Structure formats: C-alpha cells, structure tokens
C-alpha cells in the first residue's frame, strides 16, 4: 500500500468522529492479547508467536501515544507517527535477529498452541482492523495506526499457516519463515510512514 494514496489529506485535518473511541478499544484489546501471547509463545517455543506478542505490546504503546497527541496540533501528530515508525523498524530488526537465533537452535515449536492462540489473535486483530478501515486515508498518524492493524491481521493468518506447517513437517522452518515475513512487514511500514509524516511536519511547522 503506497504512502502516496493519502498524500492529498491536509496536515490540519480534523479528527473524525469515533476515532478516539476506536483507539481506546484497540488499546484494551492489544494489551489483553499481549499478555495471552507472551505466555503462549514461551509455552510453545514459537518465534512467530513471540513476534506477534511483541507486536501487540508495541501497538498498545502506539495506540496510547496516538490518544495522547490526538487533540494536539498536526505537528505533534506527525512527530508521533515518526516515533511509531521507529518502533516498527526496531520490532522488525529484533524479530529477524530472534529468528536467526532460533534457526541455529533447530527446535520445532508446539503446533497446537500456535494455531489456537494464532486464531484468537486473528479475531482480535480483524476486529481492530475493521474499526480503523474508515480512517486509513487520514494523516500520517492515522495511516500508521491502520498499517499496524492491517499488518497484525496478515501476521495472524501467517501464524496459523505456520502452525499447520509445523504440525505437518515436525520442523521449525514454517515458524521461522512467518516470523521473518512479519519482521519484513514491520520494516516496510516503518520506512513508508516517515515520508508522509515529514511532509506533514514541514507544512505544520514552516520555516520562519
């Protein structure tokens, strides 16, 4: 999804009705799923579940940050988007490193736990993504929220697929491939959001 698809939006765009409530609901959902998935990832030994749990935590921080700057000016919302982009890049880099470490160990995760928790996480993320779909063409801060929710739903489908792969092969590589894909999505989103955020920041804080 290209960052240019919403470049027509004004940096001073008003906050749409219902957006604040959607952020709060998403914050609660993500914090709850972080607790569930971090425990499940340890039990199952799954890198993709660990990646998804960290992503849930990172999204919780991002939603809280979005709520904090929502009533502030466009410049602060653009700065928040830059911070969230940096967190997505850090998450992607960490997961890639963790996947390389797990590949060296070679131990397969527990497939049933992966699939069950992955399905629960998918339901949670699809619900959040549906809430934010109407706001996907907003400013950089809204766009970063939409990208996070979209990537999470895609990631959960992949985790479920990895669980079937691990169950069928008895090997760790399906789990590791999915973790790498999730990391790549995070890095891609982390690189695309700053371009729009910098343009909005330049408009909101013109040189004196």
C-alpha positions in Angstrom: 0.0 0.0 0.0 1.7 3.2 -1.2 2.1 6.2 1.1 1.1 8.4 -1.8 -2.5 7.1 -1.6 -3.3 9.6 1.2 -1.0 12.4 0.3 -4.0 14.6 -0.6 -5.0 14.9 3.1 -4.4 18.2 4.8 -1.9 18.3 7.7 -4.6 20.2 9.7 -7.3 17.6 9.1 -9.9 17.4 11.9 -10.1 14.2 13.9 -13.0 12.1 12.5 -15.9 11.1 14.8 -15.4 7.8 16.6 -11.6 7.7 16.1 -10.8 8.3 19.8 -13.2 5.5 20.9 -11.7 3.2 18.3 -8.2 3.9 19.6 -9.2 3.2 23.2 -10.9 -0.1 22.3 -7.8 -1.1 20.3 -5.6 -0.3 23.2 -7.5 -2.6 25.6 -7.6 -5.4 23.0 -3.9 -5.2 22.3 -2.8 -5.2 25.9 -5.0 -8.2 26.6 -3.6 -10.2 23.6 0.0 -9.2 24.6 -0.4 -11.0 27.9 -2.0 -14.1 26.3 0.5 -14.4 23.5 3.7 -13.8 25.5 2.7 -16.7 27.8 1.8 -18.9 24.9 5.0 -18.1 23.0 7.1 -19.3 26.0 5.0 -22.4 26.4 5.1 -23.3 22.7 8.6 -22.1 21.9 7.3 -20.2 18.9 9.2 -17.3 17.4 6.2 -16.2 15.3 4.0 -16.1 18.4 6.8 -14.2 20.3 6.9 -11.7 17.4 3.2 -11.3 17.4 3.1 -10.7 21.2 5.8 -8.1 21.0 3.9 -6.5 18.2 0.7 -6.4 20.3 2.7 -4.6 23.1 4.2 -2.2 20.6 0.8 -1.4 19.1 -0.6 -0.8 22.6 2.1 1.8 23.2 1.4 3.3 19.8 -2.4 3.5 20.5 -1.7 5.1 23.8 0.6 7.6 22.1 -2.0 8.3 19.4 -4.6 9.0 22.1 -2.2 11.4 23.9 -1.5 13.5 20.8 -5.0 13.3 19.3 -6.1 16.7 20.5 -2.8 18.3 19.8 -1.8 20.0 16.5 -0.8 18.4 13.3 2.9 18.8 14.0 2.7 16.7 17.2 0.6 14.0 15.4 3.3 13.9 12.7 6.0 13.5 15.3 4.1 10.7 17.0 3.9 9.0 13.6 7.7 9.2 13.3 8.1 7.7 16.7 5.8 4.8 15.8 7.7 4.2 12.6 10.9 3.9 14.6 9.2 1.4 16.8 8.1 -0.7 13.8 11.7 -0.7 12.5 13.1 -1.7 15.8 10.5 -4.5 16.1 11.3 -5.8 12.7 15.0 -5.9 13.3 14.6 -7.7 16.7 12.4 -10.4 15.2 14.8 -11.0 12.3 17.6 -11.5 14.9 15.5 -13.8 17.0 14.5 -15.9 14.0 18.2 -16.3 13.1 19.0 -17.4 16.6 16.1 -19.9 16.6 17.2 -21.3 13.2 20.5 -22.1 14.8 18.8 -24.0 17.6 16.6 -26.0 15.3 13.9 -27.0 17.8 10.3 -27.0 16.4 7.6 -25.2 18.4 4.4 -26.7 19.7 1.9 -26.5 16.8 -1.5 -26.8 18.6 -0.8 -23.9 20.9 0.5 -21.8 18.0 -2.7 -22.5 16.0 -5.2 -21.9 18.8 -3.6 -18.7 20.0 -3.0 -17.5 16.5 -6.7 -17.9 15.7 -7.7 -15.9 18.8 -5.2 -13.2 17.8 -6.6 -13.1 14.3 -10.2 -12.5 15.6 -8.9 -9.7 17.8 -6.9 -8.0 15.0 -9.5 -8.4 12.3 -11.9 -6.6 14.7 -9.4 -3.8 15.2 -8.6 -3.5 11.5 -12.3 -3.2 10.6 -12.6 -0.4 13.2 -9.7 1.5 11.6 -10.6 0.8 7.9 -12.6 4.0 7.7 -9.6 6.1 8.9 -7.0 4.6 6.5 -6.8 7.7 4.3 -6.2 10.1 7.2 -3.0 11.8 8.2 0.3 10.0 8.8 -0.6 9.3 12.4 -3.9 7.6 11.4 -2.2 5.9 8.5 0.4 4.4 10.8 -2.4 3.0 13.0 -4.1 1.5 10.0 -0.9 -0.1 8.8 -0.3 -1.6 12.2 -3.7 -3.2 12.4 -3.5 -4.4 8.8 -0.1 -6.0 9.3 -1.3 -7.7 12.5 -4.2 -9.4 10.8 -1.9 -10.6 8.0 0.6 -11.8 10.5 -2.0 -13.8 12.4 -3.1 -15.6 9.2 0.5 -16.4 8.6 1.0 -17.7 12.2 -2.0 -20.1 11.8 -0.4 -21.3 8.5 2.9 -21.8 10.2 1.2 -23.9 12.9 -0.2 -26.2 10.2 3.3 -26.3 8.6 5.0 -27.2 11.9 2.4 -29.8 12.6 2.8 -31.4 9.2 6.6 -31.3 8.9 7.7 -31.5 12.6 10.2 -28.8 11.7 10.8 -25.3 12.8 11.2 -23.6 9.4 7.5 -22.7 8.9 7.5 -20.8 12.2 10.8 -19.0 11.3 9.6 -18.1 7.8 6.5 -16.5 9.2 8.5 -14.6 11.8 10.7 -13.3 9.0 7.7 -12.2 6.9 6.2 -10.3 9.9 9.5 -8.6 10.5 9.7 -7.5 6.8 6.1 -6.1 7.0 7.1 -4.1 10.1 10.2 -2.7 8.5 8.3 -1.9 5.3 5.7 0.1 7.2 8.3 1.7 9.3 10.0 3.0 6.2 6.9 4.2 4.4 5.2 6.2 7.2 8.1 8.7 7.8 7.9 10.1 4.3 4.3 11.3 4.7 5.0 12.4 8.3 7.9 14.6 7.3 5.8 16.3 4.6 3.0 17.0 7.1 5.5 18.2 9.7 7.0 20.6 7.1 3.6 22.0 6.3 2.7 22.4 10.0 6.0 24.0 11.0 7.0 26.2 8.1 10.5 27.7 8.2 10.5 31.2 9.7 
